[in-house]
C-alpha cells in the first residue's frame, strides 16, 4: 500500500513583467499631468499706461463674376488695382486685405491679387461662405 501524499502543484504569479508595465504607466501619467495644467505658472504680466487699442480696418478687395475689381467700394480697372491697394494701405503699420472673390472667377486672378499683397507686404485673408457640408 502506497501511503505517500501526493505533491500539490504550487501556484505562483510571476510579476516580473508587471514591473515594466507599471513603470511605463507611471511615466505616462507623469508626462500627461504636466501637460494638462499649463496655467500653473504664475506670471506677472506687464501693464499698460494707456488702454488704447489699435483698430485695424482691412482693405476690402472684391472680384465679381463679370471680372470687375472693387477696392474699398470703388470699381477699378485691372491695371489700376495695385496702385489703388497701395494707396488704401498707405500709412498703416500692419496692413491687412480681405479678398472677396466670386467662385466662378479663374484662379489666376486670385493669384494676381495675392501677388500684389506679397509685393506690398500686405496680409491677405480670403472670405468664404460656410456650407452645410462643411458643418456636418
C-alpha positions in Angstrom: 0.0 0.0 0.0 1.3 3.4 -1.0 0.7 5.9 1.8 2.7 8.8 0.4 0.9 12.1 0.0 0.6 13.5 -3.4 2.6 16.6 -4.0 0.3 19.5 -4.7 1.2 21.9 -7.5 2.3 25.2 -6.2 0.7 28.2 -7.8 2.9 31.1 -8.4 2.3 34.5 -10.0 5.2 35.9 -12.0 5.2 39.7 -11.5 8.5 40.5 -13.3 6.7 41.7 -16.4 4.2 43.7 -14.4 7.1 45.9 -13.1 7.8 47.2 -16.6 4.1 47.9 -17.3 3.8 49.8 -14.0 6.9 51.8 -14.9 5.5 52.9 -18.3 2.2 53.7 -16.8 3.9 55.9 -14.2 5.8 57.7 -16.9 2.7 58.2 -19.0 0.7 59.7 -16.1 3.6 62.0 -15.1 4.0 63.4 -18.6 0.3 63.9 -19.2 -0.3 65.5 -15.9 2.3 68.2 -16.6 0.8 68.9 -20.0 -2.8 69.0 -18.7 -2.2 72.1 -16.5 -0.3 74.7 -18.4 -1.8 77.6 -16.5 0.0 76.7 -13.3 2.8 79.2 -13.9 2.2 82.4 -12.0 3.4 85.2 -14.3 3.4 88.9 -13.7 2.3 90.4 -17.0 3.3 93.9 -17.9 0.8 96.7 -17.6 0.0 99.5 -20.0 -0.5 103.1 -19.0 -3.0 103.7 -21.8 -5.9 101.5 -22.7 -6.0 102.4 -26.3 -6.1 99.5 -28.8 -5.2 100.0 -32.4 -8.2 99.3 -34.6 -7.4 97.6 -37.9 -9.6 98.3 -40.9 -8.8 95.8 -43.6 -8.9 96.9 -47.2 -11.7 95.0 -49.0 -10.7 93.8 -52.4 -13.5 92.1 -54.3 -13.7 90.5 -57.7 -17.2 90.0 -59.2 -18.3 87.2 -61.5 -18.0 89.6 -64.5 -14.4 90.4 -63.6 -14.9 93.8 -62.1 -12.3 94.7 -59.4 -13.6 96.6 -56.4 -11.2 98.2 -53.9 -13.0 99.7 -50.9 -16.3 100.1 -52.8 -14.6 101.8 -55.8 -14.6 100.0 -59.1 -11.1 99.9 -60.5 -9.7 98.5 -63.8 -7.4 95.5 -63.5 -4.3 97.6 -64.4 -5.0 100.1 -61.5 -5.7 97.6 -58.8 -2.1 97.6 -57.4 -2.0 101.4 -57.2 -5.4 101.5 -55.6 -4.4 98.9 -53.0 -1.1 100.6 -52.3 -2.9 103.9 -51.8 -5.5 102.3 -49.5 -2.9 100.8 -47.2 -0.6 103.8 -47.1 0.3 104.7 -43.6 -0.8 101.5 -42.0 1.7 99.7 -39.7 0.5 96.2 -40.4 -1.8 96.3 -43.4 -4.4 93.6 -44.0 -6.6 93.0 -47.0 -9.8 91.0 -47.2 -10.3 89.1 -50.5 -13.9 88.6 -51.6 -13.7 86.7 -54.9 -16.6 85.1 -56.7 -16.3 81.3 -57.0 -16.6 81.5 -60.8 -13.5 83.8 -61.2 -10.4 82.0 -62.6 -7.8 81.1 -60.0 -5.2 83.2 -61.9 -7.0 86.4 -60.8 -6.7 85.3 -57.2 -3.0 84.7 -57.6 -2.8 88.1 -59.2 -4.2 89.7 -56.1 -2.1 87.6 -53.8 1.0 88.7 -55.8 0.0 92.4 -55.2 -0.3 91.7 -51.5 3.1 90.0 -51.4 4.8 92.9 -53.2 3.3 95.4 -50.8 3.8 93.2 -47.7 0.0 93.0 -47.0 -1.6 90.2 -45.1 -4.3 88.7 -47.3 -7.3 86.9 -45.9 -9.8 85.1 -48.1 -13.5 85.4 -47.3 -15.5 82.2 -47.7 -19.1 81.0 -47.2 -19.9 78.3 -44.7 -21.7 75.4 -46.5 -23.9 72.8 -44.9 -21.5 70.1 -46.0 -18.7 71.7 -44.0 -20.8 71.8 -40.8 -21.5 68.1 -40.8 
